[in-house]
Amino acid sequence: MLAWGAMIASPFAGEATLFLLLVGIALAGTVFAAVHHAEVVAHRVGEPFGTLVLALAVTVIEVALIISVMLPGGEAKAALARDTVFAAIMIVCNGIVGLCLLLGGLRHREQDFQLRGASTAMTVLAALAVLTLILPSYAQALPGPFLGSTQLAFIGVVSLLLYGTFVFVQTVRHRDYFLADGSNEDVHAAPPTKRIAMTSGGLLLVCLVAVVGLAKLLSPAVERAVANAGAPDAVVGIVIAALVLLPEGIAAARAARADRLQTSLNLALGSALATIGLTIPTVAIIFVFTGKPLLLGLPMKETVLLGLTLLVGSMSLATGRTTVLQGIVHLVIFASFFFFAVVP
């Protein structure tokens, strides 16, 4: 209610500092509310469908924010989608996964998960990341790290194909790959009733709309703060990605502390896949029809960090068991990503 009130009052309040502070508080509260309602729905539908609900919700927020900021910005915002998607991958695969492995390892020493599910997700993630974020730097249709309209359409189609196939495998053909081995992860609490789940589903949509609206209100202030601090424009993408991934990060960390690492990995890797598999095609379709430039190819430094993330992720999730060591390694890579983004 506070978030919607802030959105209604925004035309009258302008950009007053006190009002923007209120918007920030309302935004944080709305994110936590979205987490709660998404977890209620997820618990009702069970795994792995529940984690898919939250991943899709987060992706809807991200796409809406990217489009709302990019379209009015013209060429100055051509790299925002790339920066946001790259930041989301680094935050998920290093920040969220690293935090989950660290928290779970500190509390439970070792944790188990389904190796087949993690391997499946990492395979698709590697293909999507390379095709959408690295290959455009070497295409020759246009000068620079851009894709032509035909190439952009092709990348959008194959991204949807890969993600759609992964969702089919996760929810239908090989659903057991993404369930806790030998136990039911949903026994920790009785599932909510259908009425409660439907109510939470409706309130989740209300929260997501509020998050998008408030983030849109705050984005000019964030851009000014980044510029005043002398930080690169890519930091704006990091802020957007961190904002939309906060609900998923909280839910994944809670699951890891409760010794449900399988749910944590489903959330984390699923959101990374949804970020590329749905965001890139949506943005590509819009920019093909509008004719605006869309910069996708990563510079060399970011390419190295992405390659390191995929390599370490494949190795740390290669045994089906994790400790605090893997968590620390991922968090160090995440800290390096953030540091070199701010101090290039």
Disulfide bonds with the S-S distance in Angstrom:
none
